[in-house]
């Protein structure tokens, strides 16, 4: 049986990017871990103010950017999902899934589309923001299911969804919590009542809370930002 997926960010790892022309590049450090951070299967929320480096952190963990110092270790298949779907606007949702999946995986994608009330025959350009998010969410769930779990790095996946759909998605996450690491950027903390840990960025430092302080994860977040 394969080992459970996990993510380790060692103390001293720094995230950011370089800016400026090649002859005068300068390093812009956004996030630093001053302690080892280890997360395993389950739902892990990444919540921090705009511009603090959340997306840069996720893109670095996905291998799209290099670490400025050190490096993270990820055990398991890694999938990164940005905050907005980028696809041919004339592409229909049904064709979108057929380009990714076949057989049982395609059947599961169609079943999830029905459950989440996604019109498979509507072109991407005609979908609302919430329905485009459903495309990404279904893609993520099917990939995770047929990879036996892994690590899903997701940037604001609940944005644009109505309350009922959010509840459905969170239930889907809970169903595969034992095999999948989900590191999810969120702004609406009130929409998630059950999570395993919370990560935040304050003053450029990456913080990690394993237990809720107060009555909610919002209370935990406020304590990290104090």
C-alpha positions, -999 to +999 in steps of 0.1 A: +000+000+000+015+034-010+026+058+017+001+086+026+008+119+007+023+147+027+039+181+024+069+192+043+082+228+043+114+229+063+124+258+085+144+284+065+125+279+032+117+312+015+092+319-012+090+349-036+103+359-070+129+380-089+119+412-106+135+438-128+155+435-161+181+407-164+210+431-157+195+444-125+174+416-111+164+418-075+150+393-051+116+399-036+110+376-006+074+373+004+071+342+027+095+325+050+090+294+072+108+298+105+097+263+117+092+230+100+056+227+087+043+192+080+008+184+067-008+151+058-041+140+044-070+162+051-082+198+045-057+226+052-068+262+048-044+289+037-058+323+047-039+356+046-044+392+034-042+401-002-007+405-015+009+385+013+022+357-011-005+330-009-006+324-047+032+326-050+035+300-022+011+276-040+028+282-074+062+274-059+049+242-043+035+232-077+069+236-092+060+267-113+084+289-094+117+281-077+121+286-039+143+315-031+160+294-004+156+258+006+129+236-008+097+218+001+092+181+000+060+166-014+053+129-012+026+120-037+012+132-070+008+170-071-020+189-089-023+227-089-055+245-097-054+283-103-082+307-093-097+309-128-103+284-155-084+291-187-099+272-217-112+278-252-144+299-246-162+279-273-154+246-257-184+229-241-181+214-207-188+179-220-159+182-245-137+197-218-140+166-197-136+143-227-103+159-234-091+150-199-108+117-191-121+084-206-138+053-193-147+052-156-130+086-149-152+103-176-183+086-161-174+100-127-168+135-141-203+134-158-219+121-126-203+149-105-215+175-131-250+162-127-248+163-089-234+199-090-260+210-116-234+219-143-248+221-178-225+200-199-237+214-232-230+250-225-198+266-238-172+278-213-178+315-224-215+312-214-208+298-179-209+320-148-179+323-126-194+297-102-200+272-130-165+276-143-153+268-108-173+236-109-153+226-140-121+230-120-135+213-089-147+183-109-114+181-127-096+181-093-118+155-077-116+130-106-078+134-109-074+128-071-097+098-072-080+080-100-045+089-088-053+073-054-051+107-036-021+130-037-018+167-031-042+192-044-031+229-043-062+250-049-065+288-052-099+301-041-118+271-054-151+281-036-153+316-051-186+322-070-203+291-057-237+293-040-241+281-004-256+247-014-229+239-039-202+248-013-218+223+011-217+197-016-180+204-024-170+203+012-187+170+016-168+156-014-136+168+002-145+151+034-152+118+016-115+116+004-098+132+033-080+101+043-061+099+010-057+134-003-038+165+010-058+196+001-040+230+006-068+255-002-066+293-004-098+307+011-112+341+019-146+332+031-136+312+062-172+311+074-181+287+046-158+259+060-166+247+095-145+216+095-108+216+085-077+199+099-053+228+101-049+265+092-019+282+076-015+319+075+011+345+066+018+374+089+047+398+086+062+375+059+062+345+082+043+313+074+023+302+105+006+269+111-022+261+136-033+225+142-061+232+166-088+258+165-085+286+190-119+299+201-150+288+185-140+288+148-112+289+123-119+326+119-109+330+156-077+310+149-069+332+119-074+364+139-051+351+166-023+346+139-028+381+125-027+398+160 
